[in-house]
């Protein structure tokens, strides 16, 4: 019995810690410019000169549209593009990671 308990404890040691999504939307806003984050993501270079990864709401994703990395909604509509100045509602869930939430969660002027 003790061996089974020890194996159960050791088996969980390799797992990455999971940060649960907030149950409510934090009442903060980050201002900055959307920037590529790796080859398939968009983050924000904030007005406070820090680079922040953004945890976008379900269904929102970054894809290439006409040669520009773009944030699209679940229906495939472009919300913002890399280089766009944005204000994103939400909050920092851990250092360097912003959770986007609230409606509208992002405000931007999309230029073609």
C-alpha positions as a printed Julia matrix, in Angstrom:
112×3 Matrix{Float64}:
   0.0    0.0     0.0
   2.82   2.41    0.89
   4.56   1.6    -2.4
   1.43   2.52   -4.35
   1.17   5.85   -2.51
   4.86   6.58   -3.13
   4.5    5.82   -6.86
   1.46   8.11   -7.04
   3.42  10.92   -5.42
   6.48  10.43   -7.61
   4.4   10.14  -10.78
   3.08  13.67  -10.3
   6.53  15.23   -9.96
   7.11  15.58  -13.71
   3.91  17.48  -14.36
   4.07  21.19  -15.2
   2.33  23.37  -12.62
  -0.99  24.55  -13.97
  -2.16  28.09  -13.35
  -5.95  28.07  -13.27
  -7.79  30.62  -15.38
  -9.27  33.41  -13.28
 -12.92  32.95  -12.37
 -13.52  36.65  -12.98
 -11.95  39.17  -15.32
  -9.33  41.35  -13.64
 -10.09  45.06  -13.98
  -6.8   46.17  -15.56
  -5.7   47.29  -19.01
  -2.34  46.97  -20.72
  -1.39  49.45  -23.43
   1.19  48.62  -26.09
   1.85  47.23  -29.54
   1.13  43.69  -30.72
   4.34  41.84  -31.54
   5.15  38.37  -32.86
   5.75  35.83  -30.13
   7.62  32.97  -31.76
   6.32  31.95  -35.15
   2.69  31.37  -34.2
   1.73  33.8   -31.47
   1.13  37.43  -30.64
   2.24  39.15  -27.48
   2.41  42.78  -26.43
   5.32  45.17  -26.13
   3.86  47.33  -23.39
   4.1   51.07  -22.97
   6.1   50.21  -19.85
   8.83  48.65  -22.1
   8.2   45.02  -21.19
   7.35  42.09  -23.43
   4.25  40.21  -22.3
   2.83  36.91  -23.47
  -0.96  37.06  -23.89
  -3.32  34.23  -22.99
  -6.1   34.93  -25.51
  -9.69  33.8   -24.9
 -10.77  30.44  -26.32
 -11.24  30.53  -30.08
  -8.95  33.53  -30.65
  -5.68  32.77  -32.4
  -2.79  34.29  -34.31
  -2.54  33.38  -38.01
  -0.86  34.77  -41.12
  -3.25  36.94  -43.11
  -1.77  38.51  -46.23
   1.76  38.24  -44.89
   0.99  39.76  -41.47
   0.56  37.87  -38.22
  -3.01  38.69  -37.22
  -5.26  38.08  -34.23
  -8.54  36.55  -35.4
 -11.75  35.84  -33.51
 -13.55  32.46  -33.49
 -15.33  33.45  -36.72
 -12.04  34.18  -38.5
 -12.44  37.99  -38.47
  -9.22  39.99  -38.03
  -9.25  41.85  -34.72
  -5.72  43.31  -34.84
  -2.4   42.78  -36.62
   1.23  42.68  -35.55
   2.37  46.26  -35.04
  -1.1   47.52  -34.08
  -1.34  49.74  -31.01
  -3.72  48.02  -28.6
  -5.39  48.24  -25.22
  -6.1   44.81  -23.79
  -8.44  44.31  -20.83
  -7.64  41.61  -18.29
  -4.73  41.18  -15.94
  -1.37  39.6   -15.28
  -1.95  36.04  -14.07
   1.77  35.43  -13.45
   4.84  37.56  -14.21
   5.08  38.1   -17.96
   1.7   36.57  -18.86
  -1.45  38.63  -19.4
  -4.9   37.04  -19.57
  -7.17  38.84  -22.04
 -10.83  38.95  -20.98
 -13.84  41.22  -20.77
 -15.77  42.73  -23.64
 -14.3   44.11  -25.72
 -11.02  42.67  -24.49
  -8.91  44.33  -27.21
  -9.23  47.75  -28.8
  -7.22  48.48  -31.94
  -7.27  50.31  -35.22
  -6.74  47.62  -37.84
  -4.94  48.92  -40.91
  -4.83  46.97  -44.14
